[in-house]
Amino acid sequence: MVDSLNDTVECAVVVGLTWTFLDGECAPAMYARLCRHLAGCQGCLDHYALEGRVKNLIATKGGGEKAPKRITWGP
């Protein structure tokens, strides 16, 4: 929830928007709010860093693999 009086964002909102933030899909105003929150909240910054590492691992380790053209089920 964004508090319009002091322009802060609650931790639950930051955690919920982590992937949107990582993917660069936030509106500029929300991006600025999230950056300010991360600068002052070690817990959210740690969560953001962890999710960033996960995203990087997915991009580097999962790349190049393709699903089979045909999948068969059962024995």
N, CA, C and O atoms as a Tripos MOL2 file, in Angstrom:
@<TRIPOS>MOLECULE
protein
  300   299    75     0     0
PROTEIN
NO_CHARGES

@<TRIPOS>ATOM
      1 N           0.8450   -1.1800    0.0000 N.3       1 MET1
      2 CA          0.0000    0.0000    0.0000 C.3       1 MET1
      3 C           0.8890    1.2420    0.0000 C.2       1 MET1
      4 O           1.8400    1.3280    0.7780 O.2       1 MET1
      5 N           0.5950    2.1580   -0.8310 N.am      2 VAL2
      6 CA          1.3650    3.3970   -0.9040 C.3       2 VAL2
      7 C           0.6800    4.4380   -0.0370 C.2       2 VAL2
      8 O          -0.5200    4.6800   -0.1630 O.2       2 VAL2
      9 N           1.4520    5.0430    0.8360 N.am      3 ASP3
     10 CA          0.9420    6.0960    1.6970 C.3       3 ASP3
     11 C           1.2140    7.4260    1.0100 C.2       3 ASP3
     12 O           2.3580    7.8750    0.9510 O.2       3 ASP3
     13 N           0.1800    8.0450    0.4990 N.am      4 SER4
     14 CA          0.3650    9.2710   -0.2810 C.3       4 SER4
     15 C           0.8270   10.4520    0.5790 C.2       4 SER4
     16 O           1.3300   11.4440    0.0520 O.2       4 SER4
     17 N           0.6550   10.3450    1.8990 N.am      5 LEU5
     18 CA          1.0710   11.4560    2.7450 C.3       5 LEU5
     19 C           2.5900   11.5680    2.8450 C.2       5 LEU5
     20 O           3.1410   12.6680    2.7990 O.2       5 LEU5
     21 N           3.2590   10.4350    2.9820 N.am      6 ASN6
     22 CA          4.7120   10.5160    3.0880 C.3       6 ASN6
     23 C           5.4290    9.7410    1.9940 C.2       6 ASN6
     24 O           6.6500    9.5880    2.0350 O.2       6 ASN6
     25 N           4.6830    9.2570    1.0260 N.am      7 ASP7
     26 CA          5.2440    8.6290   -0.1690 C.3       7 ASP7
     27 C           6.0680    7.3890    0.1630 C.2       7 ASP7
     28 O           7.0740    7.1230   -0.4950 O.2       7 ASP7
     29 N           5.6530    6.6250    1.1810 N.am      8 THR8
     30 CA          6.3570    5.4010    1.5240 C.3       8 THR8
     31 C           5.6010    4.1880    1.0060 C.2       8 THR8
     32 O           4.4160    4.2660    0.6800 O.2       8 THR8
     33 N           6.2910    3.0960    0.9390 N.am      9 VAL9
     34 CA          5.6920    1.8460    0.4840 C.3       9 VAL9
     35 C           5.9420    0.8060    1.5640 C.2       9 VAL9
     36 O           7.0580    0.6980    2.0720 O.2       9 VAL9
     37 N           4.9170    0.0380    1.9200 N.am     10 GLU10
     38 CA          5.0560   -0.9970    2.9340 C.3      10 GLU10
     39 C           5.8780   -2.1640    2.4010 C.2      10 GLU10
     40 O           5.9100   -2.4170    1.1970 O.2      10 GLU10
     41 N           6.5380   -2.8660    3.3070 N.am     11 CYS11
     42 CA          7.3890   -3.9920    2.9220 C.3      11 CYS11
     43 C           6.6270   -5.0470    2.1200 C.2      11 CYS11
     44 O           7.1640   -5.5750    1.1460 O.2      11 CYS11
     45 N           5.4070   -5.3610    2.5020 N.am     12 ALA12
     46 CA          4.6360   -6.3820    1.7840 C.3      12 ALA12
     47 C           4.4230   -5.9910    0.3290 C.2      12 ALA12
     48 O           4.4290   -6.8500   -0.5520 O.2      12 ALA12
     49 N           4.2370   -4.7210    0.0750 N.am     13 VAL13
     50 CA          4.0640   -4.2450   -1.3000 C.3      13 VAL13
     51 C           5.3760   -4.3800   -2.0650 C.2      13 VAL13
     52 O           5.3840   -4.8010   -3.2220 O.2      13 VAL13
     53 N           6.4780   -4.0260   -1.4220 N.am     14 VAL14
     54 CA          7.7830   -4.1270   -2.0690 C.3      14 VAL14
     55 C           8.0720   -5.5770   -2.4470 C.2      14 VAL14
     56 O           8.4960   -5.8570   -3.5680 O.2      14 VAL14
     57 N           7.8450   -6.4930   -1.5140 N.am     15 VAL15
     58 CA          8.0740   -7.9110   -1.7850 C.3      15 VAL15
     59 C           7.1780   -8.3820   -2.9310 C.2      15 VAL15
     60 O           7.6230   -9.1290   -3.8020 O.2      15 VAL15
     61 N           5.9250   -7.9480   -2.9310 N.am     16 GLY16
     62 CA          4.9960   -8.3380   -3.9890 C.3      16 GLY16
     63 C           5.3630   -7.8010   -5.3630 C.2      16 GLY16
     64 O           5.0120   -8.3940   -6.3820 O.2      16 GLY16
     65 N           6.0650   -6.6840   -5.3880 N.am     17 LEU17
     66 CA          6.4410   -6.0660   -6.6610 C.3      17 LEU17
     67 C           7.8830   -6.3590   -7.0800 C.2      17 LEU17
     68 O           8.3770   -5.7880   -8.0530 O.2      17 LEU17
     69 N           8.5580   -7.2480   -6.3490 N.am     18 THR18
     70 CA          9.9680   -7.4970   -6.6210 C.3      18 THR18
     71 C          10.2170   -7.8940   -8.0690 C.2      18 THR18
     72 O          11.1080   -7.3380   -8.7100 O.2      18 THR18
     73 N           9.4580   -8.8350   -8.5940 N.am     19 TRP19
     74 CA          9.7120   -9.2900   -9.9740 C.3      19 TRP19
     75 C           9.3250   -8.2190  -10.9850 C.2      19 TRP19
     76 O           9.9800   -8.0910  -12.0200 O.2      19 TRP19
     77 N           8.2920   -7.4600  -10.7140 N.am     20 THR20
     78 CA          7.9330   -6.3470  -11.5920 C.3      20 THR20
     79 C           9.0710   -5.3410  -11.6300 C.2      20 THR20
     80 O           9.4130   -4.8190  -12.6900 O.2      20 THR20
     81 N           9.6520   -5.0720  -10.4750 N.am     21 PHE21
     82 CA         10.7800   -4.1630  -10.3520 C.3      21 PHE21
     83 C          12.0020   -4.7260  -11.0820 C.2      21 PHE21
     84 O          12.6530   -4.0120  -11.8450 O.2      21 PHE21
     85 N          12.3130   -6.0010  -10.8490 N.am     22 LEU22
     86 CA         13.4630   -6.6370  -11.5000 C.3      22 LEU22
     87 C          13.3280   -6.6550  -13.0170 C.2      22 LEU22
     88 O          14.3150   -6.5190  -13.7410 O.2      22 LEU22
     89 N          12.1030   -6.8230  -13.4880 N.am     23 ASP23
     90 CA         11.8640   -6.8880  -14.9330 C.3      23 ASP23
     91 C          11.7630   -5.5090  -15.5780 C.2      23 ASP23
     92 O          11.5770   -5.4030  -16.7900 O.2      23 ASP23
     93 N          11.8830   -4.4530  -14.7740 N.am     24 GLY24
     94 CA         11.8230   -3.0980  -15.3120 C.3      24 GLY24
     95 C          10.4420   -2.7020  -15.7910 C.2      24 GLY24
     96 O          10.3070   -1.8920  -16.7080 O.2      24 GLY24
     97 N           9.4160   -3.2690  -15.1760 N.am     25 GLU25
     98 CA          8.0440   -3.0200  -15.6100 C.3      25 GLU25
     99 C           7.2790   -2.0560  -14.7040 C.2      25 GLU25
    100 O           6.0680   -1.8980  -14.8590 O.2      25 GLU25
    101 N           7.9640   -1.4150  -13.7680 N.am     26 CYS26
    102 CA          7.3100   -0.4490  -12.8780 C.3      26 CYS26
    103 C           7.1640    0.9010  -13.5660 C.2      26 CYS26
    104 O           7.9960    1.2950  -14.3830 O.2      26 CYS26
    105 N           6.1020    1.5880  -13.2240 N.am     27 ALA27
    106 CA          5.9440    2.9750  -13.6590 C.3      27 ALA27
    107 C           7.0400    3.7960  -12.9760 C.2      27 ALA27
    108 O           7.4650    3.4540  -11.8730 O.2      27 ALA27
    109 N           7.4950    4.8610  -13.6100 N.am     28 PRO28
    110 CA          8.5920    5.6640  -13.0380 C.3      28 PRO28
    111 C           8.3610    6.1190  -11.5990 C.2      28 PRO28
    112 O           9.2890    6.0890  -10.7910 O.2      28 PRO28
    113 N           7.1610    6.5330  -11.2710 N.am     29 ALA29
    114 CA          6.8810    7.0040   -9.9070 C.3      29 ALA29
    115 C           7.0130    5.8550   -8.9020 C.2      29 ALA29
    116 O           7.5970    6.0310   -7.8330 O.2      29 ALA29
    117 N           6.4770    4.6900   -9.2390 N.am     30 MET30
    118 CA          6.5810    3.5400   -8.3410 C.3      30 MET30
    119 C           8.0220    3.0580   -8.2640 C.2      30 MET30
    120 O           8.4780    2.6490   -7.1960 O.2      30 MET30
    121 N           8.7390    3.1000   -9.3680 N.am     31 TYR31
    122 CA         10.1550    2.7140   -9.3770 C.3      31 TYR31
    123 C          10.9350    3.5770   -8.3730 C.2      31 TYR31
    124 O          11.7490    3.0600   -7.6080 O.2      31 TYR31
    125 N          10.6860    4.8710   -8.3790 N.am     32 ALA32
    126 CA         11.3690    5.7850   -7.4610 C.3      32 ALA32
    127 C          11.0160    5.4680   -6.0170 C.2      32 ALA32
    128 O          11.8880    5.4900   -5.1480 O.2      32 ALA32
    129 N           9.7460    5.1750   -5.7520 N.am     33 ARG33
    130 CA          9.3250    4.8330   -4.3880 C.3      33 ARG33
    131 C           9.9910    3.5490   -3.9170 C.2      33 ARG33
    132 O          10.4640    3.4640   -2.7830 O.2      33 ARG33
    133 N          10.0260    2.5430   -4.8020 N.am     34 LEU34
    134 CA         10.6500    1.2770   -4.4370 C.3      34 LEU34
    135 C          12.1440    1.4530   -4.1730 C.2      34 LEU34
    136 O          12.6830    0.8670   -3.2340 O.2      34 LEU34
    137 N          12.8070    2.2490   -4.9920 N.am     35 CYS35
    138 CA         14.2320    2.5250   -4.7810 C.3      35 CYS35
    139 C          14.4690    3.1740   -3.4240 C.2      35 CYS35
    140 O          15.4050    2.8070   -2.7140 O.2      35 CYS35
    141 N          13.6340    4.1270   -3.0660 N.am     36 ARG36
    142 CA         13.7760    4.7930   -1.7650 C.3      36 ARG36
    143 C          13.5590    3.8000   -0.6290 C.2      36 ARG36
    144 O          14.2760    3.8210    0.3720 O.2      36 ARG36
    145 N          12.5700    2.9370   -0.7930 N.am     37 HIS37
    146 CA         12.2930    1.9500    0.2470 C.3      37 HIS37
    147 C          13.4740    0.9900    0.3900 C.2      37 HIS37
    148 O          13.9190    0.7180    1.5050 O.2      37 HIS37
    149 N          13.9750    0.4860   -0.7140 N.am     38 LEU38
    150 CA         15.0990   -0.4500   -0.6750 C.3      38 LEU38
    151 C          16.3370    0.1840   -0.0510 C.2      38 LEU38
    152 O          17.1070   -0.4930    0.6290 O.2      38 LEU38
    153 N          16.5280    1.4690   -0.2780 N.am     39 ALA39
    154 CA         17.6790    2.1670    0.2830 C.3      39 ALA39
    155 C          17.6160    2.2350    1.8060 C.2      39 ALA39
    156 O          18.6480    2.3600    2.4650 O.2      39 ALA39
    157 N          16.4120    2.1540    2.3650 N.am     40 GLY40
    158 CA         16.2700    2.2860    3.8050 C.3      40 GLY40
    159 C          15.7890    1.0470    4.5340 C.2      40 GLY40
    160 O          15.5690    1.0950    5.7440 O.2      40 GLY40
    161 N          15.6210   -0.0620    3.8290 N.am     41 CYS41
    162 CA         15.0730   -1.2750    4.4600 C.3      41 CYS41
    163 C          15.9440   -2.4770    4.0990 C.2      41 CYS41
    164 O          15.8520   -3.0110    2.9930 O.2      41 CYS41
    165 N          16.7830   -2.8940    5.0340 N.am     42 GLN42
    166 CA         17.7210   -3.9890    4.7680 C.3      42 GLN42
    167 C          17.0030   -5.2980    4.4550 C.2      42 GLN42
    168 O          17.4590   -6.0600    3.6040 O.2      42 GLN42
    169 N          15.8890   -5.5700    5.1290 N.am     43 GLY43
    170 CA         15.1480   -6.8110    4.8820 C.3      43 GLY43
    171 C          14.6470   -6.8960    3.4500 C.2      43 GLY43
    172 O          14.7930   -7.9320    2.8000 O.2      43 GLY43
    173 N          14.0640   -5.8260    2.9590 N.am     44 CYS44
    174 CA         13.5660   -5.8080    1.5760 C.3      44 CYS44
    175 C          14.7210   -5.8260    0.5820 C.2      44 CYS44
    176 O          14.6240   -6.4520   -0.4740 O.2      44 CYS44
    177 N          15.8060   -5.1450    0.9140 N.am     45 LEU45
    178 CA         16.9760   -5.1490    0.0410 C.3      45 LEU45
    179 C          17.5580   -6.5560   -0.0720 C.2      45 LEU45
    180 O          17.9540   -6.9790   -1.1580 O.2      45 LEU45
    181 N          17.6110   -7.2830    1.0450 N.am     46 ASP46
    182 CA         18.0830   -8.6630    1.0210 C.3      46 ASP46
    183 C          17.1810   -9.5350    0.1530 C.2      46 ASP46
    184 O          17.6690  -10.3550   -0.6240 O.2      46 ASP46
    185 N          15.8680   -9.3580    0.2840 N.am     47 HIS47
    186 CA         14.9080  -10.1160   -0.5390 C.3      47 HIS47
    187 C          15.1020   -9.7920   -2.0140 C.2      47 HIS47
    188 O          15.1340  -10.6910   -2.8540 O.2      47 HIS47
    189 N          15.2280   -8.5250   -2.3220 N.am     48 TYR48
    190 CA         15.4460   -8.0880   -3.7020 C.3      48 TYR48
    191 C          16.7290   -8.6990   -4.2690 C.2      48 TYR48
    192 O          16.7470   -9.1600   -5.4100 O.2      48 TYR48
    193 N          17.7970   -8.7010   -3.4740 N.am     49 ALA49
    194 CA         19.0720   -9.2630   -3.9280 C.3      49 ALA49
    195 C          18.9490  -10.7580   -4.1870 C.2      49 ALA49
    196 O          19.4880  -11.2600   -5.1740 O.2      49 ALA49
    197 N          18.2490  -11.4700   -3.3180 N.am     50 LEU50
    198 CA         18.0480  -12.9020   -3.5050 C.3      50 LEU50
    199 C          17.2720  -13.1810   -4.7820 C.2      50 LEU50
    200 O          17.6610  -14.0350   -5.5790 O.2      50 LEU50
    201 N          16.1810  -12.4650   -4.9710 N.am     51 GLU51
    202 CA         15.3760  -12.6680   -6.1780 C.3      51 GLU51
    203 C          16.1610  -12.2910   -7.4320 C.2      51 GLU51
    204 O          15.9870  -12.9120   -8.4810 O.2      51 GLU51
    205 N          17.0160  -11.2880   -7.3330 N.am     52 GLY52
    206 CA         17.8730  -10.9260   -8.4600 C.3      52 GLY52
    207 C          18.8310  -12.0480   -8.8200 C.2      52 GLY52
    208 O          19.0750  -12.3100   -9.9980 O.2      52 GLY52
    209 N          19.3790  -12.7180   -7.7940 N.am     53 ARG53
    210 CA         20.2580  -13.8610   -8.0490 C.3      53 ARG53
    211 C          19.4860  -15.0020   -8.6830 C.2      53 ARG53
    212 O          19.9930  -15.6580   -9.5920 O.2      53 ARG53
    213 N          18.2610  -15.2520   -8.2180 N.am     54 VAL54
    214 CA         17.4210  -16.2970   -8.8050 C.3      54 VAL54
    215 C          17.1590  -15.9810  -10.2790 C.2      54 VAL54
    216 O          17.2740  -16.8560  -11.1370 O.2      54 VAL54
    217 N          16.8080  -14.7380  -10.5650 N.am     55 LYS55
    218 CA         16.5530  -14.3450  -11.9460 C.3      55 LYS55
    219 C          17.7920  -14.5590  -12.8090 C.2      55 LYS55
    220 O          17.6910  -15.0440  -13.9360 O.2      55 LYS55
    221 N          18.9540  -14.1990  -12.2830 N.am     56 ASN56
    222 CA         20.1990  -14.3830  -13.0150 C.3      56 ASN56
    223 C          20.4870  -15.8600  -13.2670 C.2      56 ASN56
    224 O          20.9140  -16.2320  -14.3600 O.2      56 ASN56
    225 N          20.2560  -16.7070  -12.2560 N.am     57 LEU57
    226 CA         20.4680  -18.1450  -12.4250 C.3      57 LEU57
    227 C          19.5420  -18.7210  -13.4870 C.2      57 LEU57
    228 O          19.9610  -19.5310  -14.3130 O.2      57 LEU57
    229 N          18.2960  -18.3060  -13.4610 N.am     58 ILE58
    230 CA         17.3450  -18.7790  -14.4690 C.3      58 ILE58
    231 C          17.8110  -18.3690  -15.8590 C.2      58 ILE58
    232 O          17.7450  -19.1590  -16.8010 O.2      58 ILE58
    233 N          18.2790  -17.1390  -15.9830 N.am     59 ALA59
    234 CA         18.7160  -16.6360  -17.2920 C.3      59 ALA59
    235 C          19.9660  -17.3490  -17.7840 C.2      59 ALA59
    236 O          20.0940  -17.6140  -18.9800 O.2      59 ALA59
    237 N          20.8900  -17.6630  -16.8820 N.am     60 THR60
    238 CA         22.1530  -18.2510  -17.3210 C.3      60 THR60
    239 C          22.1340  -19.7650  -17.3600 C.2      60 THR60
    240 O          22.7630  -20.3560  -18.2380 O.2      60 THR60
    241 N          21.4420  -20.4060  -16.4500 N.am     61 LYS61
    242 CA         21.4420  -21.8730  -16.3820 C.3      61 LYS61
    243 C          20.3130  -22.5030  -17.1830 C.2      61 LYS61
    244 O          20.4360  -23.6420  -17.6320 O.2      61 LYS61
    245 N          19.2370  -21.7940  -17.3650 N.am     62 GLY62
    246 CA         18.0920  -22.3550  -18.0690 C.3      62 GLY62
    247 C          18.1080  -22.0670  -19.5520 C.2      62 GLY62
    248 O          17.2870  -22.6040  -20.2950 O.2      62 GLY62
    249 N          19.0260  -21.2300  -19.9960 N.am     63 GLY63
    250 CA         19.0610  -20.8290  -21.3990 C.3      63 GLY63
    251 C          19.4830  -21.9500  -22.3270 C.2      63 GLY63
    252 O          20.2990  -22.7990  -21.9670 O.2      63 GLY63
    253 N          18.9310  -21.9460  -23.4980 N.am     64 GLY64
    254 CA         19.3240  -22.8940  -24.5260 C.3      64 GLY64
    255 C          18.5620  -24.2040  -24.5090 C.2      64 GLY64
    256 O          18.5550  -24.9200  -25.5100 O.2      64 GLY64
    257 N          17.9250  -24.5330  -23.4080 N.am     65 GLU65
    258 CA         17.1680  -25.7770  -23.3600 C.3      65 GLU65
    259 C          15.8120  -25.5630  -24.0050 C.2      65 GLU65
    260 O          15.1440  -24.5540  -23.7800 O.2      65 GLU65
    261 N          15.4280  -26.5330  -24.8100 N.am     66 LYS66
    262 CA         14.1370  -26.4350  -25.4870 C.3      66 LYS66
    263 C          13.2870  -27.6410  -25.1250 C.2      66 LYS66
    264 O          13.7940  -28.7370  -24.8890 O.2      66 LYS66
    265 N          12.0200  -27.4170  -25.0890 N.am     67 ALA67
    266 CA         11.0930  -28.5160  -24.8470 C.3      67 ALA67
    267 C          11.0830  -29.4330  -26.0680 C.2      67 ALA67
    268 O          11.2750  -28.9700  -27.1920 O.2      67 ALA67
    269 N          10.8610  -30.7260  -25.8560 N.am     68 PRO68
    270 CA         10.7910  -31.6320  -27.0050 C.3      68 PRO68
    271 C           9.6030  -31.2740  -27.8910 C.2      68 PRO68
    272 O           8.5980  -30.7370  -27.4270 O.2      68 PRO68
    273 N           9.7450  -31.5840  -29.1780 N.am     69 LYS69
    274 CA          8.6540  -31.2790  -30.1100 C.3      69 LYS69
    275 C           7.4150  -32.0820  -29.7880 C.2      69 LYS69
    276 O           6.2900  -31.6250  -29.9910 O.2      69 LYS69
    277 N           7.6320  -33.2770  -29.2870 N.am     70 ARG70
    278 CA          6.5040  -34.1080  -28.9510 C.3      70 ARG70
    279 C           6.7300  -34.7340  -27.5820 C.2      70 ARG70
    280 O           7.8030  -35.2680  -27.3010 O.2      70 ARG70
    281 N           5.7320  -34.6640  -26.7550 N.am     71 ILE71
    282 CA          5.8320  -35.2450  -25.4150 C.3      71 ILE71
    283 C           4.9000  -36.4370  -25.3730 C.2      71 ILE71
    284 O           3.7280  -36.3450  -25.7380 O.2      71 ILE71
    285 N           5.4390  -37.5610  -24.9210 N.am     72 THR72
    286 CA          4.6120  -38.7520  -24.7590 C.3      72 THR72
    287 C           4.4440  -39.0290  -23.2790 C.2      72 THR72
    288 O           5.3710  -38.8340  -22.4930 O.2      72 THR72
    289 N           3.2770  -39.4760  -22.9080 N.am     73 TRP73
    290 CA          2.9610  -39.7440  -21.5160 C.3      73 TRP73
    291 C           2.8160  -41.2360  -21.3080 C.2      73 TRP73
    292 O           2.3620  -41.9620  -22.1920 O.2      73 TRP73
    293 N           3.1990  -41.6720  -20.1490 N.am     74 GLY74
    294 CA          3.0050  -43.0830  -19.7620 C.3      74 GLY74
    295 C           4.1440  -43.9710  -20.2370 C.2      74 GLY74
    296 O           5.0720  -43.5230  -20.9090 O.2      74 GLY74
    297 N           4.0440  -45.2550  -19.8630 N.am     75 PRO75
    298 CA          5.1110  -46.2220  -20.2090 C.3      75 PRO75
    299 C           5.1570  -46.6000  -21.6660 C.2      75 PRO75
    300 O           6.0040  -47.3970  -22.0700 O.2      75 PRO75
@<TRIPOS>BOND
     1     1     2 1
     2     2     3 1
     3     3     4 2
     4     3     5 am
     5     5     6 1
     6     6     7 1
     7     7     8 2
     8     7     9 am
     9     9    10 1
    10    10    11 1
    11    11    12 2
    12    11    13 am
    13    13    14 1
    14    14    15 1
    15    15    16 2
    16    15    17 am
    17    17    18 1
    18    18    19 1
    19    19    20 2
    20    19    21 am
    21    21    22 1
    22    22    23 1
    23    23    24 2
    24    23    25 am
    25    25    26 1
    26    26    27 1
    27    27    28 2
    28    27    29 am
    29    29    30 1
    30    30    31 1
    31    31    32 2
    32    31    33 am
    33    33    34 1
    34    34    35 1
    35    35    36 2
    36    35    37 am
    37    37    38 1
    38    38    39 1
    39    39    40 2
    40    39    41 am
    41    41    42 1
    42    42    43 1
    43    43    44 2
    44    43    45 am
    45    45    46 1
    46    46    47 1
    47    47    48 2
    48    47    49 am
    49    49    50 1
    50    50    51 1
    51    51    52 2
    52    51    53 am
    53    53    54 1
    54    54    55 1
    55    55    56 2
    56    55    57 am
    57    57    58 1
    58    58    59 1
    59    59    60 2
    60    59    61 am
    61    61    62 1
    62    62    63 1
    63    63    64 2
    64    63    65 am
    65    65    66 1
    66    66    67 1
    67    67    68 2
    68    67    69 am
    69    69    70 1
    70    70    71 1
    71    71    72 2
    72    71    73 am
    73    73    74 1
    74    74    75 1
    75    75    76 2
    76    75    77 am
    77    77    78 1
    78    78    79 1
    79    79    80 2
    80    79    81 am
    81    81    82 1
    82    82    83 1
    83    83    84 2
    84    83    85 am
    85    85    86 1
    86    86    87 1
    87    87    88 2
    88    87    89 am
    89    89    90 1
    90    90    91 1
    91    91    92 2
    92    91    93 am
    93    93    94 1
    94    94    95 1
    95    95    96 2
    96    95    97 am
    97    97    98 1
    98    98    99 1
    99    99   100 2
   100    99   101 am
   101   101   102 1
   102   102   103 1
   103   103   104 2
   104   103   105 am
   105   105   106 1
   106   106   107 1
   107   107   108 2
   108   107   109 am
   109   109   110 1
   110   110   111 1
   111   111   112 2
   112   111   113 am
   113   113   114 1
   114   114   115 1
   115   115   116 2
   116   115   117 am
   117   117   118 1
   118   118   119 1
   119   119   120 2
   120   119   121 am
   121   121   122 1
   122   122   123 1
   123   123   124 2
   124   123   125 am
   125   125   126 1
   126   126   127 1
   127   127   128 2
   128   127   129 am
   129   129   130 1
   130   130   131 1
   131   131   132 2
   132   131   133 am
   133   133   134 1
   134   134   135 1
   135   135   136 2
   136   135   137 am
   137   137   138 1
   138   138   139 1
   139   139   140 2
   140   139   141 am
   141   141   142 1
   142   142   143 1
   143   143   144 2
   144   143   145 am
   145   145   146 1
   146   146   147 1
   147   147   148 2
   148   147   149 am
   149   149   150 1
   150   150   151 1
   151   151   152 2
   152   151   153 am
   153   153   154 1
   154   154   155 1
   155   155   156 2
   156   155   157 am
   157   157   158 1
   158   158   159 1
   159   159   160 2
   160   159   161 am
   161   161   162 1
   162   162   163 1
   163   163   164 2
   164   163   165 am
   165   165   166 1
   166   166   167 1
   167   167   168 2
   168   167   169 am
   169   169   170 1
   170   170   171 1
   171   171   172 2
   172   171   173 am
   173   173   174 1
   174   174   175 1
   175   175   176 2
   176   175   177 am
   177   177   178 1
   178   178   179 1
   179   179   180 2
   180   179   181 am
   181   181   182 1
   182   182   183 1
   183   183   184 2
   184   183   185 am
   185   185   186 1
   186   186   187 1
   187   187   188 2
   188   187   189 am
   189   189   190 1
   190   190   191 1
   191   191   192 2
   192   191   193 am
   193   193   194 1
   194   194   195 1
   195   195   196 2
   196   195   197 am
   197   197   198 1
   198   198   199 1
   199   199   200 2
   200   199   201 am
   201   201   202 1
   202   202   203 1
   203   203   204 2
   204   203   205 am
   205   205   206 1
   206   206   207 1
   207   207   208 2
   208   207   209 am
   209   209   210 1
   210   210   211 1
   211   211   212 2
   212   211   213 am
   213   213   214 1
   214   214   215 1
   215   215   216 2
   216   215   217 am
   217   217   218 1
   218   218   219 1
   219   219   220 2
   220   219   221 am
   221   221   222 1
   222   222   223 1
   223   223   224 2
   224   223   225 am
   225   225   226 1
   226   226   227 1
   227   227   228 2
   228   227   229 am
   229   229   230 1
   230   230   231 1
   231   231   232 2
   232   231   233 am
   233   233   234 1
   234   234   235 1
   235   235   236 2
   236   235   237 am
   237   237   238 1
   238   238   239 1
   239   239   240 2
   240   239   241 am
   241   241   242 1
   242   242   243 1
   243   243   244 2
   244   243   245 am
   245   245   246 1
   246   246   247 1
   247   247   248 2
   248   247   249 am
   249   249   250 1
   250   250   251 1
   251   251   252 2
   252   251   253 am
   253   253   254 1
   254   254   255 1
   255   255   256 2
   256   255   257 am
   257   257   258 1
   258   258   259 1
   259   259   260 2
   260   259   261 am
   261   261   262 1
   262   262   263 1
   263   263   264 2
   264   263   265 am
   265   265   266 1
   266   266   267 1
   267   267   268 2
   268   267   269 am
   269   269   270 1
   270   270   271 1
   271   271   272 2
   272   271   273 am
   273   273   274 1
   274   274   275 1
   275   275   276 2
   276   275   277 am
   277   277   278 1
   278   278   279 1
   279   279   280 2
   280   279   281 am
   281   281   282 1
   282   282   283 1
   283   283   284 2
   284   283   285 am
   285   285   286 1
   286   286   287 1
   287   287   288 2
   288   287   289 am
   289   289   290 1
   290   290   291 1
   291   291   292 2
   292   291   293 am
   293   293   294 1
   294   294   295 1
   295   295   296 2
   296   295   297 am
   297   297   298 1
   298   298   299 1
   299   299   300 2
@<TRIPOS>SUBSTRUCTURE
     1 MET1         2 RESIDUE 1 A MET
     2 VAL2         6 RESIDUE 1 A VAL
     3 ASP3        10 RESIDUE 1 A ASP
     4 SER4        14 RESIDUE 1 A SER
     5 LEU5        18 RESIDUE 1 A LEU
     6 ASN6        22 RESIDUE 1 A ASN
     7 ASP7        26 RESIDUE 1 A ASP
     8 THR8        30 RESIDUE 1 A THR
     9 VAL9        34 RESIDUE 1 A VAL
    10 GLU10       38 RESIDUE 1 A GLU
    11 CYS11       42 RESIDUE 1 A CYS
    12 ALA12       46 RESIDUE 1 A ALA
    13 VAL13       50 RESIDUE 1 A VAL
    14 VAL14       54 RESIDUE 1 A VAL
    15 VAL15       58 RESIDUE 1 A VAL
    16 GLY16       62 RESIDUE 1 A GLY
    17 LEU17       66 RESIDUE 1 A LEU
    18 THR18       70 RESIDUE 1 A THR
    19 TRP19       74 RESIDUE 1 A TRP
    20 THR20       78 RESIDUE 1 A THR
    21 PHE21       82 RESIDUE 1 A PHE
    22 LEU22       86 RESIDUE 1 A LEU
    23 ASP23       90 RESIDUE 1 A ASP
    24 GLY24       94 RESIDUE 1 A GLY
    25 GLU25       98 RESIDUE 1 A GLU
    26 CYS26      102 RESIDUE 1 A CYS
    27 ALA27      106 RESIDUE 1 A ALA
    28 PRO28      110 RESIDUE 1 A PRO
    29 ALA29      114 RESIDUE 1 A ALA
    30 MET30      118 RESIDUE 1 A MET
    31 TYR31      122 RESIDUE 1 A TYR
    32 ALA32      126 RESIDUE 1 A ALA
    33 ARG33      130 RESIDUE 1 A ARG
    34 LEU34      134 RESIDUE 1 A LEU
    35 CYS35      138 RESIDUE 1 A CYS
    36 ARG36      142 RESIDUE 1 A ARG
    37 HIS37      146 RESIDUE 1 A HIS
    38 LEU38      150 RESIDUE 1 A LEU
    39 ALA39      154 RESIDUE 1 A ALA
    40 GLY40      158 RESIDUE 1 A GLY
    41 CYS41      162 RESIDUE 1 A CYS
    42 GLN42      166 RESIDUE 1 A GLN
    43 GLY43      170 RESIDUE 1 A GLY
    44 CYS44      174 RESIDUE 1 A CYS
    45 LEU45      178 RESIDUE 1 A LEU
    46 ASP46      182 RESIDUE 1 A ASP
    47 HIS47      186 RESIDUE 1 A HIS
    48 TYR48      190 RESIDUE 1 A TYR
    49 ALA49      194 RESIDUE 1 A ALA
    50 LEU50      198 RESIDUE 1 A LEU
    51 GLU51      202 RESIDUE 1 A GLU
    52 GLY52      206 RESIDUE 1 A GLY
    53 ARG53      210 RESIDUE 1 A ARG
    54 VAL54      214 RESIDUE 1 A VAL
    55 LYS55      218 RESIDUE 1 A LYS
    56 ASN56      222 RESIDUE 1 A ASN
    57 LEU57      226 RESIDUE 1 A LEU
    58 ILE58      230 RESIDUE 1 A ILE
    59 ALA59      234 RESIDUE 1 A ALA
    60 THR60      238 RESIDUE 1 A THR
    61 LYS61      242 RESIDUE 1 A LYS
    62 GLY62      246 RESIDUE 1 A GLY
    63 GLY63      250 RESIDUE 1 A GLY
    64 GLY64      254 RESIDUE 1 A GLY
    65 GLU65      258 RESIDUE 1 A GLU
    66 LYS66      262 RESIDUE 1 A LYS
    67 ALA67      266 RESIDUE 1 A ALA
    68 PRO68      270 RESIDUE 1 A PRO
    69 LYS69      274 RESIDUE 1 A LYS
    70 ARG70      278 RESIDUE 1 A ARG
    71 ILE71      282 RESIDUE 1 A ILE
    72 THR72      286 RESIDUE 1 A THR
    73 TRP73      290 RESIDUE 1 A TRP
    74 GLY74      294 RESIDUE 1 A GLY
    75 PRO75      298 RESIDUE 1 A PRO
